[in-house]
């Protein structure tokens, strides 16, 4: 059964997987596969040896990178593979892996997405309100259209249609992205009442949000789907195999 989290996500999510092609690559310590730095998640250790997510990759010292889904991470923890990979990555430094590390990673990725939306709002790149979004969409001034997970089908359908008109994409079935966050979470994060629909006015801002959202959806094991519900190419998957790298 499909949930609002992965309900008919546009293939715009897939575009984010290639957004960092020229960016520095890192190696997943659990799979041995390489991926764009911005598509992976950095793990760092605190001064007391606690392993924590570092989604912005700004913590000092060595880091270890993962590019697997939450399910794979949980399995690696249960079987002891994560601890072994971290020990190699951090050169045997004393470390403690919290039992709720997968949830900490998920929470950190959500926080990065919400923080980025807040920054785009303060920069004037985020458009809120159905009427304003519809106006901008019809005139071709919307680069990315987003809907809360609990947005009504009627409201999303009307804005999707306006977006297609402005993009001269009528008849394509193209639609905005349904976020894995409900209106309550979006409203609290942005400090506005009843945030149900959002739009990005510039290509650069849209790409920033796409890339962050793609990383979150990949970690949750969600894939984009077309209008017929068929899977489409999404963020790169990382098969489990031996290997490690840190920085």
C-alpha positions as CSV (number, residue, x, y, z in Angstrom):
1,X,0.0,0.0,0.0
2,X,1.3,3.4,-0.9
3,X,1.6,6.2,1.6
4,X,1.5,10.0,1.3
5,X,5.3,9.9,1.6
6,X,5.9,8.3,-1.7
7,X,2.7,9.1,-3.4
8,X,3.3,10.0,-7.1
9,X,6.5,11.9,-6.6
10,X,7.6,13.6,-9.7
11,X,10.8,12.5,-11.5
12,X,12.2,15.9,-10.5
13,X,13.6,14.0,-7.5
14,X,15.6,11.8,-9.9
15,X,17.2,14.9,-11.4
16,X,18.8,15.7,-8.0
17,X,20.8,12.5,-8.2
18,X,22.8,13.9,-11.1
19,X,23.0,17.4,-9.7
20,X,26.4,16.7,-8.0
21,X,28.1,14.9,-10.9
22,X,31.0,17.3,-10.8
23,X,31.1,17.5,-7.0
24,X,33.8,15.7,-5.0
25,X,33.1,12.0,-4.4
26,X,33.2,10.0,-1.2
27,X,33.1,6.3,-0.5
28,X,30.3,4.6,1.5
29,X,31.9,2.7,4.4
30,X,29.2,0.1,4.2
31,X,29.0,-0.5,0.4
32,X,32.4,0.5,-0.9
33,X,30.6,2.4,-3.7
34,X,31.5,6.0,-4.5
35,X,28.9,8.8,-4.8
36,X,28.7,12.5,-4.9
37,X,29.7,14.1,-1.6
38,X,26.4,15.9,-1.3
39,X,24.4,12.7,-1.9
40,X,26.0,10.8,1.0
41,X,25.7,11.3,4.7
42,X,28.8,12.1,6.8
43,X,29.2,10.6,10.3
44,X,31.5,12.3,12.8
45,X,32.6,11.5,16.4
46,X,32.1,13.9,19.3
47,X,34.9,14.6,21.7
48,X,33.6,11.9,24.0
49,X,33.5,9.4,21.1
50,X,29.8,9.4,20.2
51,X,29.1,8.7,16.6
52,X,26.6,11.4,15.3
53,X,25.3,12.4,11.8
54,X,27.0,15.5,10.3
55,X,24.7,16.2,7.3
56,X,26.3,19.5,6.5
57,X,29.8,17.9,6.7
58,X,31.1,20.7,8.9
59,X,32.3,18.9,12.0
60,X,36.0,19.0,12.6
61,X,38.2,15.9,12.4
62,X,37.8,12.7,10.5
63,X,34.5,11.6,9.1
64,X,32.9,8.5,7.6
65,X,30.4,8.5,4.8
66,X,27.3,6.3,4.3
67,X,25.1,6.2,1.2
68,X,22.7,3.4,2.2
69,X,19.1,3.4,3.1
70,X,17.8,3.4,6.7
71,X,16.9,-0.3,6.4
72,X,20.4,-1.2,5.3
73,X,21.9,0.9,8.1
74,X,19.8,-0.8,10.7
75,X,20.8,-4.2,9.4
76,X,24.4,-3.3,9.4
77,X,24.1,-2.2,13.0
78,X,22.4,-5.4,14.0
79,X,25.0,-7.6,12.4
80,X,28.0,-5.5,13.7
81,X,29.1,-4.4,10.2
82,X,28.7,-0.7,11.0
83,X,30.9,-0.8,14.1
84,X,33.6,-2.6,12.2
85,X,33.4,-0.2,9.3
86,X,33.6,2.8,11.7
87,X,36.5,1.3,13.5
88,X,38.4,1.1,10.3
89,X,37.3,4.6,9.2
90,X,38.3,6.2,12.4
91,X,41.5,4.3,12.8
92,X,40.5,2.4,15.9
93,X,39.6,5.5,17.9
94,X,37.3,4.8,20.9
95,X,33.7,5.3,19.8
96,X,30.1,4.7,20.9
97,X,27.4,4.0,18.3
98,X,24.0,5.1,19.7
99,X,21.2,2.6,19.3
100,X,19.0,5.3,17.7
101,X,21.6,6.4,15.1
102,X,19.2,5.7,12.2
103,X,16.6,8.0,13.8
104,X,19.2,10.6,14.5
105,X,20.2,10.5,10.8
106,X,16.6,10.8,9.7
107,X,16.0,13.7,12.1
108,X,19.1,15.5,10.9
109,X,18.1,15.2,7.3
110,X,14.7,16.6,8.0
111,X,16.2,19.4,9.9
112,X,18.5,20.3,7.0
113,X,15.5,20.3,4.6
114,X,13.5,22.6,6.9
115,X,16.4,24.9,7.6
116,X,17.0,25.2,3.8
117,X,13.4,26.0,3.2
118,X,13.6,28.7,5.9
119,X,16.7,30.2,4.3
120,X,15.1,30.2,0.9
121,X,12.1,32.0,2.4
122,X,14.2,34.7,3.9
123,X,16.1,35.1,0.6
124,X,12.8,35.7,-1.1
125,X,13.0,32.5,-3.2
126,X,10.1,30.6,-1.5
127,X,6.5,31.4,-2.4
128,X,3.7,30.5,0.0
129,X,-0.1,30.6,-0.4
130,X,-2.1,28.9,-3.0
131,X,-3.2,32.1,-4.8
132,X,0.3,33.5,-5.0
133,X,1.7,30.1,-6.2
134,X,-0.9,29.8,-8.8
135,X,-0.2,33.3,-10.1
136,X,3.5,32.7,-10.3
137,X,3.1,29.2,-11.8
138,X,0.8,30.3,-14.6
139,X,3.3,33.0,-15.6
140,X,6.2,30.5,-15.7
141,X,7.9,31.8,-12.6
142,X,7.9,28.6,-10.5
143,X,11.0,26.3,-10.8
144,X,9.8,23.7,-8.3
145,X,6.4,23.0,-6.8
146,X,6.0,21.3,-3.4
147,X,3.0,20.0,-1.5
148,X,2.7,18.9,2.1
149,X,2.1,15.2,2.7
150,X,-1.4,15.8,3.8
151,X,-2.4,18.3,1.1
152,X,-5.7,17.7,-0.5
153,X,-5.8,16.1,-3.9
154,X,-8.1,18.9,-5.2
155,X,-5.6,21.6,-4.1
156,X,-2.6,19.9,-5.5
157,X,-4.3,19.1,-8.8
158,X,-5.2,22.8,-9.4
159,X,-1.7,24.0,-8.6
160,X,-0.1,21.2,-10.7
161,X,-2.3,22.3,-13.6
162,X,-1.3,25.9,-13.2
163,X,2.4,24.9,-13.1
164,X,2.1,22.8,-16.3
165,X,0.5,25.8,-18.0
166,X,3.3,28.1,-17.1
167,X,5.9,25.5,-18.1
168,X,4.1,24.8,-21.4
169,X,3.9,21.2,-20.3
170,X,0.1,20.7,-20.6
171,X,-0.8,17.1,-21.3
172,X,2.4,15.7,-19.8
173,X,1.0,14.9,-16.4
174,X,3.9,16.6,-14.7
175,X,3.1,17.5,-11.1
176,X,4.7,18.9,-8.0
177,X,6.5,16.9,-5.3
178,X,4.6,15.7,-2.3
179,X,6.9,16.2,0.6
180,X,7.4,13.6,3.4
181,X,6.3,16.3,5.9
182,X,2.8,17.4,6.8
183,X,1.5,20.9,7.0
184,X,2.0,21.1,10.8
185,X,5.8,20.4,10.5
186,X,6.1,22.9,7.6
187,X,4.1,25.6,9.5
188,X,6.2,25.3,12.6
189,X,9.5,25.3,10.7
190,X,8.6,28.3,8.6
191,X,6.7,30.2,11.3
192,X,3.6,30.6,9.2
193,X,0.1,29.3,9.6
194,X,-1.2,26.4,7.5
195,X,1.7,25.9,5.1
196,X,0.3,23.4,2.6
197,X,1.9,24.3,-0.7
198,X,5.3,25.8,-1.5
199,X,7.1,26.9,-4.6
200,X,10.6,27.9,-5.5
201,X,11.0,30.8,-7.8
202,X,14.6,30.3,-9.0
203,X,16.5,27.4,-10.6
204,X,19.4,27.5,-8.1
205,X,17.0,27.5,-5.1
206,X,15.1,24.6,-6.7
207,X,18.2,22.5,-7.2
208,X,19.3,23.0,-3.6
209,X,16.0,21.8,-2.4
210,X,15.9,18.9,-4.8
211,X,19.3,17.6,-3.8
212,X,18.4,17.8,0.0
213,X,15.1,16.1,-0.6
214,X,16.6,13.4,-2.7
215,X,19.0,12.5,0.0
216,X,16.2,12.3,2.6
217,X,14.0,10.2,0.4
218,X,16.8,7.8,-0.5
219,X,17.7,7.3,3.2
220,X,14.0,6.5,3.8
221,X,14.0,4.0,1.0
222,X,11.5,5.9,-1.0
223,X,11.6,6.1,-4.8
224,X,10.0,8.5,-7.2
225,X,7.0,7.2,-9.3
226,X,5.4,8.4,-12.4
227,X,1.7,9.1,-12.9
228,X,1.0,5.4,-13.5
229,X,2.7,4.5,-10.2
230,X,5.6,2.9,-12.0
231,X,9.1,3.4,-10.5
232,X,11.4,5.8,-12.2
233,X,15.1,6.4,-11.8
234,X,15.8,7.8,-8.4
235,X,18.8,8.7,-6.2
236,X,21.7,6.2,-6.7
237,X,21.4,3.0,-4.7
238,X,24.5,1.6,-3.0
239,X,24.9,-2.2,-2.9
240,X,26.3,-3.7,0.3
241,X,29.9,-4.9,0.0
242,X,33.2,-4.4,1.7
243,X,35.0,-1.1,1.6
244,X,35.7,2.1,3.6
245,X,36.9,5.6,3.3
246,X,36.9,8.6,5.6
247,X,37.9,12.2,5.7
